Amino acid sequence: MELQLLHFLIVCPLVFLAGFVDAVAGGGGLISLPAYMMCGLPVHMAIATNKMSSAIGTALATWRYAANGFINWKLAPLCIIGAFIGSAGGANLALLIDEKILRALLLLILPLTALYVMRSQSLAGTTPAAPGQTNQQRVMLLAALAALFIGVYDGFYGPGTGTFLILLLVGLAKMPLTQANGLTKVINLTTNLAALLVFLLNAQVLLPLGLTAGCFSLAGNYFGTRCFTDRGAAIARPIILVVLLIFFIKTVTEFF
């Protein structure tokens, strides 16, 4: 596919915004993937190239969480294995599905995603209270299962992965919020890299656009981390909903 200046002008600012939102409240993929698709990229190329820019931004966020001691490295290895297997499988599944079927699935996924965004506490500027201690083996099992199944989703489609993981790790595994955030970044980085590898091997990634947008994702994550406030999470919700609405209207128009 031949890239034009318009592709960069549409994608890069929205990927920057996605990185900012992801650092503030999670869910940046709800902005970045629609950005690629709104500028006319085929579905598979949009998902694949989004993985590249997302992986670059997530790598920075993961490093910052690790530097602050928020990652439980006892839980991480098993989660990394589950996330890699799940995401690679999901990416291969996406490549087997016709683009029209993927667009039809989007017509179902987008309204459900919007409903989730409206109901999510983490996108309302509030966060759950830190849970008490629980059995470590149970935590490890639940975290690994969450990494595996959400990994399949992230490889297949992706947006909202980070927020879904946080909710599962806090709600089911009963992890403290800081550790859930840290482990989420490790899992999300793994799922991005696994899916990216599959898409690269199948020549679906637009490297110039992915690398350029990745720089904007880095900047968005950096400023989002620096500018984080309680009010920032509340701002993320209307931004995501507006982008989802625009993307949904475009998808409906192209499908019918």
TORBA-239362 format. One record per residue: x negated, y negated, z of N, C-alpha, C, O in turn; residue number from 1. Coordinates in steps of 0.02 Angstrom, whole numbers, plus 50000, padded with zeros to 5 digits. Atoms other than C-alpha are relative to their C-alpha. Example, Ala and Ser with C-alpha at 12.3 -4.5 7.8 and 13.67 -1.06 7.14 Angstrom:
residues 2
PT      nX      nY      nZ     caX     caY     caZ      cX      cY      cZ      oX      oY      oZ   num
PT   49955   50059   50000   49385   50225   50390   49955   49940   50000   49903   49941   50033     1
PT   50042   50059   49997   49316   50053   50357   50039   49945   50037   50014   49890   50045     2
***
This chain:
residues 256
PT      nX      nY      nZ     caX     caY     caZ      cX      cY      cZ      oX      oY      oZ   num
PT   49958   50060   50000   50000   50000   50000   49956   49938   50000   49908   49933   50038     1
PT   50039   50061   50005   49934   49829   49952   50024   49949   50052   50083   49931   50054     2
PT   49983   50048   49948   49928   49708   50098   49998   49929   49974   49957   49912   49931     3
PT   49998   50071   50018   49974   49525   50079   49994   49958   50063   50002   49983   50119     4
PT   50008   50046   49944   49946   49373   50189   50062   50000   50044   50057   49993   50105     5
PT   49937   50001   49962   50130   49379   50240   50002   50056   50052   50029   50046   50107     6
PT   50001   49945   49952   50104   49548   50324   49964   49979   50064   49988   49992   50119     7
PT   50039   50022   49942   49971   49473   50438   50036   49944   50038   50034   49942   50100     8
PT   49966   50057   49968   50074   49316   50471   50060   50022   50041   50077   49991   50092     9
PT   49943   49973   49962   50224   49419   50529   49976   50043   50058   50000   50035   50115    10
PT   50018   49950   49950   50135   49558   50623   49958   49971   50057   49972   49983   50115    11
PT   50049   50019   49949   49992   49472   50714   50029   49958   50057   50014   49974   50115    12
PT   49972   50037   49944   50089   49341   50814   50046   50043   50044   50046   50036   50105    13
PT   49955   49958   49961   50219   49471   50866   49962   50053   50039   49983   50072   50094    14
PT   50042   49952   49963   50084   49596   50915   49967   49965   50060   49961   49995   50113    15
PT   50026   50039   49943   50005   49459   51023   50054   49995   50054   50040   50006   50113    16
PT   49944   50004   49953   50176   49433   51103   50013   50067   50033   50028   50071   50093    17
PT   49989   49933   49972   50195   49621   51125   49948   50017   50053   49964   50046   50105    18
PT   50053   49988   49951   50027   49631   51214   50013   49961   50064   50001   49986   50119    19
PT   49984   50042   49941   50079   49488   51329   50056   50031   50041   50051   50038   50102    20
PT   49942   49970   49966   50247   49569   51370   49980   50066   50032   50002   50081   50088    21
PT   50021   49935   49973   50164   49739   51395   49961   49991   50065   49969   50030   50112    22
PT   50038   50013   49939   50046   49665   51524   50045   49974   50056   50032   49987   50115    23
PT   49955   50029   49950   50189   49574   51611   50048   50053   50028   50057   50057   50089    24
PT   49945   49957   49978   50323   49709   51617   50002   50068   49966   50048   50107   49980    25
PT   49996   49939   50039   50283   49853   51499   50049   49991   49943   50086   49941   49940    26
PT   49952   50003   50055   50382   49888   51340   49977   49959   49941   50019   49938   49900    27
PT   50024   50040   50056   50270   49793   51219   50013   50032   49933   50022   49997   49883    28
PT   49985   49966   50063   50300   49926   51086   50069   49985   49973   50082   49995   49914    29
PT   49933   50019   50023   50481   49869   51080   49997   49938   49956   50045   49922   49921    30
PT   50010   50058   50043   50411   49714   50995   49953   50016   49942   49966   49996   49885    31
PT   50052   49990   50051   50258   49776   50900   50022   50045   49943   50009   50029   49885    32
PT   49978   49957   50055   50337   49920   50802   50051   49966   49955   50045   49970   49894    33
PT   49955   50037   50045   50484   49815   50740   49963   49948   49958   49983   49934   49902    34
PT   50038   50050   50038   50355   49684   50687   49972   50031   49936   49977   50001   49882    35
PT   50027   49967   50060   50271   49808   50569   50055   50018   49951   50045   50012   49890    36
PT   49946   49978   50045   50437   49869   50500   50037   49941   49969   50062   49946   49913    37
PT   49965   50059   50028   50511   49695   50477   49963   49971   49941   49994   49938   49899    38
PT   50037   50027   50057   50372   49650   50356   49999   50048   49941   49963   50036   49892    39
PT   49990   49958   50058   50420   49795   50243   49957   50062   49995   49957   50095   49943    40
PT   50041   49939   50001   50298   49935   50289   50044   50062   50002   50095   50062   50037    41
PT   49964   49937   49992   50360   50113   50262   49998   50023   50073   49951   50007   50109    42
PT   49993   49982   49930   50415   50192   50426   49938   50035   50027   49913   50018   50080    43
PT   50058   49962   49976   50270   50315   50440   49938   49956   50007   49901   49962   50056    44
PT   50057   50045   49997   50140   50182   50402   50008   49950   50057   49959   49931   50090    45
PT   49987   50047   49946   50222   50062   50525   49984   50032   50068   49950   50002   50109    46
PT   50013   49964   49937   50217   50191   50667   49925   50012   50007   49897   50002   50061    47
PT   50072   49983   49997   50038   50242   50622   49957   49939   50014   49913   49941   50056    48
PT   50041   50060   49991   49967   50066   50609   50012   49968   50068   49967   49939   50098    49
PT   49984   50024   49933   50057   50015   50768   49959   50037   50053   49940   50007   50103    50
PT   50039   49961   49952   49964   50156   50857   49929   49971   50005   49900   49971   50060    51
PT   50068   50027   49999   49797   50078   50808   49997   49936   50042   49955   49930   50086    52
PT   50003   50063   49963   49835   49903   50872   50019   50010   50073   49992   49978   50117    53
PT   49980   49986   49931   49922   49972   51027   49943   50032   50040   49932   50016   50098    54
PT   50055   49966   49966   49774   50084   51069   49946   49950   50020   49917   49956   50074    55
PT   50052   50050   49985   49655   49935   51062   50021   49958   50061   49981   49947   50106    56
PT   49976   50040   49943   49763   49831   51180   50005   50040   50064   49988   50016   50117    57
PT   49993   49957   49941   49799   49977   51297   49932   50017   50030   49926   50025   50091    58
PT   50067   49986   49975   49612   50013   51310   49977   49945   50048   49948   49960   50100    59
PT   50018   50056   49956   49585   49840   51385   50038   50004   50066   50010   49997   50119    60
PT   49959   49996   49940   49730   49860   51506   49977   50058   50045   49975   50051   50106    61
PT   50023   49943   49962   49667   50032   51559   49935   49984   50037   49928   50001   50096    62
PT   50064   50020   49969   49493   49963   51593   50012   49954   50059   49979   49961   50111    63
PT   49987   50047   49945   49564   49823   51700   50031   50036   50060   50014   50022   50117    64
PT   49971   49961   49945   49670   49945   51802   49947   50043   50034   49947   50049   50095    65
PT   50053   49959   49971   49520   50059   51825   49954   49958   50043   49933   49979   50097    66
PT   50045   50044   49962   49412   49914   51882   50031   49978   50066   49995   49963   50114    67
PT   49966   50020   49939   49543   49870   52012   50018   50059   50045   50050   50051   50097    68
PT   49989   49941   49959   49550   50048   52079   50071   50026   50002   50090   50059   50050    69
PT   49929   49979   50001   49731   50082   52027   50011   50068   49968   50067   50092   49966    70
PT   49992   49936   50035   49696   50246   51936   49978   50057   50046   49922   50058   50072    71
PT   50014   49941   49961   49706   50410   52032   49966   50052   49954   50000   50085   49915    72
PT   50037   49957   50047   49569   50510   51944   50009   50074   50015   49988   50115   49975    73
PT   49985   49930   49987   49623   50671   52029   50060   50023   49959   50064   50081   49939    74
PT   49941   49984   50041   49788   50664   51934   49987   49992   49926   50020   50025   49885    75
PT   50008   50020   50070   49720   50593   51772   49983   50057   49952   50013   50060   49898    76
PT   50020   49950   50050   49636   50746   51690   50057   50043   49973   50064   50052   49913    77
PT   49944   49959   50021   49791   50857   51687   50050   49960   49958   50078   49985   49910    78
PT   49955   50044   50038   49897   50710   51627   49973   49984   49931   50011   49980   49883    79
PT   50031   50014   50064   49773   50672   51489   50009   50059   49952   50025   50049   49893    80
PT   49991   49940   50042   49783   50851   51425   50072   50005   49976   50085   50016   49917    81
PT   49929   49997   50018   49974   50851   51429   50018   49946   49950   50055   49959   49902    82
PT   49985   50057   50044   49983   50679   51347   49973   50011   49930   50006   49996   49880    83
PT   50031   49989   50066   49864   50728   51207   50038   50052   49960   50053   50042   49901    84
PT   49963   49947   50034   49955   50889   51165   50069   49975   49978   50090   49986   49921    85
PT   49933   50024   50016   50126   50806   51172   50001   49949   49944   50042   49953   49899    86
PT   50001   50053   50050   50080   50654   51070   49979   50026   49931   50008   50006   49880    87
PT   50021   49971   50064   49988   50753   50935   50058   50039   49968   50068   50035   49908    88
PT   49942   49964   50025   50140   50865   50919   50054   49954   49975   50084   49966   49922    89
PT   49950   50048   50021   50258   50717   50910   49982   49965   49936   50026   49953   49894    90
PT   50022   50033   50061   50154   50631   50777   50007   50045   49939   50029   50023   49886    91
PT   49993   49952   50055   50150   50788   50669   50074   50009   49982   50091   50017   49924    92
PT   49928   49994   50012   50339   50803   50690   50026   49940   49961   50067   49948   49915    93
PT   49978   50061   50036   50363   50623   50632   49981   50004   49926   50019   49982   49883    94
PT   50022   49996   50069   50263   50658   50474   50041   50050   49959   50045   50044   49898    95
PT   49960   49950   50035   50376   50806   50432   50070   49974   49984   50105   50004   49943    96
PT   49932   50025   50009   50535   50701   50439   50003   49946   49947   49961   49901   49946    97
PT   49991   50049   50054   50596   50603   50288   50012   49930   50029   50042   49923   50082    98
PT   49994   50070   49977   50590   50413   50304   50073   49980   50011   50087   49944   50058    99
PT   49930   50018   49992   50779   50398   50280   50029   50029   50065   50070   49997   50098   100
PT   49977   49971   49938   50809   50517   50424   49973   49961   50060   50008   49951   50110   101
PT   50029   50041   49947   50689   50416   50532   50040   49936   50010   50053   49914   50066   102
PT   49961   50062   49995   50787   50258   50491   50068   50014   50031   50094   49973   50070   103
PT   49935   49982   49970   50950   50346   50535   49992   50010   50076   50035   49990   50115   104
PT   50013   49991   49929   50874   50397   50702   49990   49933   50035   50010   49924   50093   105
PT   50009   50067   49971   50825   50215   50730   50067   49967   50015   50073   49930   50064   106
PT   49934   50029   49988   51007   50165   50714   50030   50024   50066   50070   49989   50097   107
PT   49978   49973   49936   51040   50276   50865   49955   49976   50057   49978   49957   50110   108
PT   50049   50016   49948   50880   50238   50961   50003   49926   50021   49997   49911   50080   109
PT   50004   50072   49985   50887   50048   50949   50054   49977   50049   50037   49942   50097   110
PT   49950   50021   49949   51055   50022   51039   49987   50030   50069   49996   49997   50119   111
PT   50016   49969   49936   51004   50147   51173   49941   49965   50034   49940   49956   50095   112
PT   50057   50037   49973   50840   50055   51193   50021   49933   50028   49999   49913   50082   113
PT   49976   50064   49976   50929   49889   51209   50038   50007   50066   50031   49966   50111   114
PT   49964   49987   49938   51044   49963   51342   49951   50012   50057   49960   49987   50113   115
PT   50051   49987   49949   50892   50027   51436   49966   49935   50022   49956   49924   50082   116
PT   50033   50063   49984   50807   49856   51426   50044   49957   50045   50020   49925   50091   117
PT   49955   50041   49960   50962   49770   51496   50008   50026   50071   50020   49987   50117   118
PT   49989   49970   49934   50973   49892   51642   49935   50009   50040   49937   50021   50100   119
PT   50063   49985   49967   50787   49909   51681   49983   49949   50054   49983   49889   50041   120
PT   50020   50044   49946   50736   49837   51849   49931   49970   49988   49918   49913   50006   121
PT   50067   50025   50012   50555   49822   51795   49999   49943   49950   49951   49904   49949   122
PT   49995   50056   50048   50611   49704   51655   50045   49945   50026   50059   49897   49990   123
PT   49958   50052   49970   50719   49603   51773   49961   49959   50051   49989   49917   50087   124
PT   50041   50037   49953   50573   49538   51874   49999   50032   50069   49972   50003   50115   125
PT   50002   49966   49937   50599   49665   52014   49965   50066   49991   49964   50094   49936   126
PT   50034   49936   50003   50501   49822   52056   50022   50042   50059   50037   50015   50112   127
PT   49980   49957   49946   50545   49972   52160   49951   49998   50058   49892   49984   50049   128
PT   50043   49999   49942   50478   49984   52335   49954   50061   49996   49972   50112   49968   129
PT   50049   49945   50001   50323   50093   52358   50027   50058   50041   50044   50048   50099   130
PT   49974   49943   49965   50379   50267   52406   49951   50027   50050   49892   50009   50050   131
PT   50044   49970   49951   50309   50368   52549   49959   50056   49971   49964   50070   49911   132
PT   50042   49945   50023   50186   50511   52539   50043   50061   49982   50096   50072   50011   133
PT   49965   49939   50019   50240   50672   52455   49949   50054   49983   49889   50039   49981   134
PT   50044   49944   50014   50166   50842   52412   49958   49985   49937   49986   49970   49884   135
PT   50044   50018   50055   50014   50815   52300   50006   50048   49941   50000   50027   49883   136
PT   49991   49953   50055   50041   50974   52200   50063   49984   49960   50064   49989   49899   137
PT   49937   50019   50033   50219   50920   52163   49989   49938   49958   50012   49934   49901   138
PT   50015   50061   50036   50157   50748   52112   49961   50016   49936   49976   49990   49882   139
PT   50041   49982   50058   50026   50825   51996   50041   50035   49946   50034   50020   49887   140
PT   49958   49964   50049   50153   50942   51914   50048   49952   49965   50053   49954   49903   141
PT   49952   50046   50030   50283   50806   51887   49965   49949   49955   49991   49931   49902   142
PT   50037   50048   50041   50153   50683   51822   49978   50031   49935   49982   50000   49882   143
PT   50022   49966   50061   50085   50811   51699   50058   50013   49953   50051   50006   49892   144
PT   49941   49989   50042   50260   50855   51637   50025   49935   49968   50044   49934   49910   145
PT   49981   50065   50027   50302   50671   51617   49954   49981   49943   49976   49955   49891   146
PT   50048   50015   50053   50142   50648   51516   50012   50040   49938   50007   50014   49882   147
PT   49988   49957   50057   50184   50796   51405   50061   49979   49961   50058   49969   49900   148
PT   49936   50014   50035   50366   50753   51365   50003   49928   49974   50027   49916   49918   149
PT   50002   50069   50025   50343   50565   51353   49947   49994   49945   49953   49953   49900   150
PT   50050   49998   50053   50188   50603   51249   50031   50019   49933   50014   49990   49881   151
PT   49966   49981   50062   50298   50691   51121   50039   49940   49972   50036   49926   49912   152
PT   49962   50059   50022   50411   50537   51115   49953   49947   49972   49968   49916   49921   153
PT   50044   50053   50022   50263   50419   51098   49969   50016   49933   49961   49972   49891   154
PT   50027   49982   50065   50186   50517   50956   50051   49996   49944   50034   49980   49887   155
PT   49946   50000   50050   50353   50528   50867   50024   49930   49984   50036   49914   49926   156
PT   49971   50067   50010   50413   50348   50892   49962   49949   50042   49925   49909   50014   157
PT   50045   50037   49958   50338   50260   51043   50023   49942   50043   50006   49940   50102   158
PT   49984   50060   49960   50417   50095   51100   50032   50016   50067   50077   50057   50071   159
PT   49973   49991   49933   50453   50087   51286   49965   50055   50040   49983   50068   50097   160
PT   50034   49943   49968   50333   50230   51328   49973   49981   50069   49984   50017   50117   161
PT   50029   50020   49937   50242   50134   51465   50051   49991   50055   50041   50012   50112   162
PT   49948   50013   49950   50400   50080   51553   50035   50065   50021   50050   50075   50079   163
PT   49971   49935   49984   50477   50254   51541   49955   50039   50048   49980   50070   50096   164
PT   50048   49964   49958   50320   50328   51619   50000   49972   50071   50000   50011   50120   165
PT   50000   50031   49934   50320   50204   51763   50063   50022   50039   50059   50039   50098   166
PT   49938   49981   49966   50502   50243   51802   49999   50073   50022   50022   50089   50076   167
PT   50004   49929   49982   50470   50431   51800   49950   50012   50057   49964   50050   50103   168
PT   50051   49989   49949   50311   50422   51904   50021   49973   50068   50005   50002   50120   169
PT   49978   50029   49937   50389   50309   52034   50063   50035   50025   50069   50052   50084   170
PT   49935   49973   49979   50565   50383   52034   49999   50074   50015   50029   50096   50064   171
PT   50001   49927   49991   50527   50570   52017   49939   50024   50039   49944   50063   50086   172
PT   50061   49977   49967   50346   50593   52069   49987   49962   50065   49943   49982   50103   173
PT   50006   50038   49938   50365   50464   52209   49930   49970   50010   49904   49968   50066   174
PT   50066   50031   49995   50199   50380   52169   50007   49927   50019   50056   49895   50001   175
PT   50001   50072   49988   50156   50207   52236   49997   49963   49933   49967   49988   49885   176
PT   49993   50036   50063   50190   50076   52102   49932   49984   49969   49925   49989   49908   177
PT   50065   50016   50029   50008   50024   52083   49968   50061   49967   49940   50055   49913   178
PT   50029   49939   50029   49951   50204   52054   50040   50022   49939   50011   50048   49891   179
PT   49959   49982   50058   50098   50235   51937   49981   49958   49939   49977   49983   49884   180
PT   50022   50045   50054   50046   50084   51833   49933   50022   49972   49923   50026   49912   181
PT   50066   49980   50022   49866   50141   51828   50001   50065   49961   49970   50069   49908   182
PT   49996   49936   50035   49907   50320   51779   50037   49993   49934   50021   50027   49885   183
PT   49963   50013   50062   50031   50256   51650   49954   49976   49946   49960   49996   49888   184
PT   50046   50026   50051   49892   50161   51562   49955   50054   49973   49941   50056   49913   185
PT   50042   49945   50022   49782   50316   51557   50039   50045   49952   50013   50064   49899   186
PT   49958   49956   50042   49924   50422   51486   50016   49966   49934   50011   49997   49881   187
PT   49981   50036   50060   49978   50288   51363   49941   49992   49952   49950   49996   49891   188
PT   50059   50004   50043   49800   50264   51299   49988   50067   49966   49971   50069   49907   189
PT   50010   49933   50028   49786   50453   51274   50051   50014   49945   50032   50039   49892   190
PT   49949   49987   50051   49952   50464   51180   49988   49958   49937   49997   49983   49882   191
PT   50015   50043   50058   49903   50318   51068   49943   50029   49960   49946   50031   49898   192
PT   50059   49974   50035   49734   50395   51026   50016   50067   49966   49993   50079   49910   193
PT   49982   49936   50030   49806   50569   50995   50041   49991   49937   50027   50020   49885   194
PT   49958   50013   50059   49941   50505   50878   49960   49965   49945   49968   49980   49886   195
PT   50040   50037   50049   49818   50386   50794   49955   50049   49962   49947   50042   49901   196
PT   50043   49951   50033   49701   50533   50757   50040   50039   49948   50016   50049   49892   197
PT   49958   49963   50047   49843   50631   50675   50016   49956   49939   50011   49979   49882   198
PT   49982   50044   50056   49896   50480   50570   49940   49982   49957   49946   49975   49897   199
PT   50061   50013   50038   49716   50441   50520   49984   50059   49954   49965   50049   49896   200
PT   50014   49940   50040   49692   50620   50460   50049   50007   49942   50033   50040   49892   201
PT   49950   49997   50053   49850   50600   50355   50005   49935   49960   50052   49924   49922   202
PT   50006   50062   50040   49798   50430   50284   50061   49955   50003   50083   49929   49952   203
PT   49941   50041   49992   49946   50336   50355   49985   49931   50032   50029   49889   50037   204
PT   50017   50061   49963   49852   50196   50446   49972   49947   49952   49927   49962   49913   205
PT   50026   50057   50038   49826   50026   50362   49946   49967   50043   49961   49925   50086   206
PT   50054   50020   49956   49655   49992   50437   49990   49925   50007   49983   49901   50063   207
PT   50011   50072   49992   49634   49806   50397   50054   49967   50044   50038   49925   50086   208
PT   49945   50029   49961   49805   49763   50469   49997   50025   50072   50008   49986   50119   209
PT   50002   49973   49933   49787   49880   50617   49944   49971   50043   49955   49956   50101   210
PT   50057   50028   49963   49615   49815   50667   50011   49926   50016   49995   49904   50071   211
PT   49988   50071   49988   49664   49633   50646   50054   49990   50054   50045   49951   50100   212
PT   49947   50004   49949   49826   49656   50744   49974   50024   50068   49997   49999   50119   213
PT   50029   49976   49938   49725   49751   50874   49965   49945   50039   49968   49943   50100   214
PT   50032   50058   49968   49625   49593   50909   50052   49955   50033   50041   49929   50087   215
PT   49946   50040   49971   49787   49499   50937   50031   50036   50060   50052   50004   50108   216
PT   49976   49962   49943   49846   49639   51051   49954   49993   50060   49977   49987   50117   217
PT   50049   50012   49947   49686   49620   51152   50012   49933   50033   50013   49927   50094   218
PT   49989   50067   49974   49717   49435   51170   50065   49996   50040   50067   49965   50093   219
PT   49936   50001   49965   49899   49461   51218   49996   50034   50068   50022   50008   50118   220
PT   50008   49964   49937   49854   49589   51351   49958   49959   50050   49973   49958   50110   221
PT   50043   50039   49956   49718   49476   51420   50038   49942   50031   50037   49933   50092   222
PT   49963   50057   49974   49828   49322   51436   50061   50022   50041   50079   49988   50090   223
PT   49944   49975   49960   49975   49425   51498   49979   50019   50069   50014   50006   50118   224
PT   50026   49982   49935   49868   49494   51638   49982   49938   50041   49996   49935   50101   225
PT   50021   50061   49965   49800   49322   51681   50060   49959   50022   50058   49927   50075   226
PT   49943   50044   49987   49970   49237   51676   50057   50035   50036   50112   50007   50040   227
PT   49945   49963   49971   50072   49371   51766   50029   49965   50061   49993   49943   50106   228
PT   49963   50025   49942   50206   49306   51885   50063   50042   50005   50081   50077   49958   229
PT   49937   49964   49993   50368   49379   51954   50050   49977   49947   50089   50017   49920   230
PT   49954   50027   50050   50463   49265   51836   49983   50025   49930   50027   50029   49887   231
PT   50021   49977   50066   50362   49330   51689   50036   50062   49978   50054   50068   49919   232
PT   49965   49938   50019   50445   49500   51694   50071   49985   49977   50096   50017   49931   233
PT   49932   50018   50020   50617   49419   51683   50001   49969   49930   50049   49978   49893   234
PT   50004   50031   50066   50561   49320   51529   49993   50054   49946   50016   50044   49889   235
PT   50012   49948   50050   50511   49483   51442   50065   50027   49972   50068   50042   49912   236
PT   49938   49968   50022   50690   49548   51434   50033   49964   49941   50047   49996   49891   237
PT   49967   50033   50057   50769   49413   51322   49957   50001   49937   49984   50005   49882   238
PT   50043   49997   50059   50616   49414   51208   50009   50067   49964   50018   50069   49903   239
PT   49994   49933   50029   50629   49602   51181   50069   50009   49968   50074   50037   49914   240
PT   49932   49992   50027   50818   49596   51156   50010   49963   49935   50043   49988   49889   241
PT   49995   50038   50063   50804   49461   51022   49966   50037   49943   49994   50042   49889   242
PT   50037   49963   50051   50673   49560   50927   50038   50064   49980   50042   50080   49921   243
PT   49961   49940   50014   50777   49720   50942   50061   49985   49957   50078   50023   49912   244
PT   49941   50019   50039   50931   49630   50876   49982   49986   49927   50017   50010   49882   245
PT   50022   50015   50068   50838   49563   50724   49981   50064   49963   49999   50074   49905   246
PT   50022   49937   50030   50761   49734   50693   50059   50045   49984   50060   50078   49932   247
PT   49941   49958   50011   50929   49822   50710   50039   49976   49939   50061   50016   49898   248
PT   49964   50028   50058   51013   49704   50584   49964   50018   49936   49995   50036   49886   249
PT   50039   49983   50060   50870   49732   50461   50005   50074   49983   50010   50092   49925   250
PT   49996   49929   50011   50878   49921   50484   50069   50020   49971   50072   50061   49925   251
PT   49932   49986   50024   51068   49925   50458   50005   49979   49926   50033   50016   49885   252
PT   49997   50027   50068   51050   49818   50300   49965   50047   49951   49991   50062   49897   253
PT   50038   49957   50045   50916   49930   50225   50030   50070   49994   50026   50102   49941   254
PT   49973   49933   50000   51003   50092   50274   50063   50005   49956   50072   50054   49920   255
PT   49936   49999   50036   51172   50047   50197   49996   49963   49934   50046   49960   49897   256
***
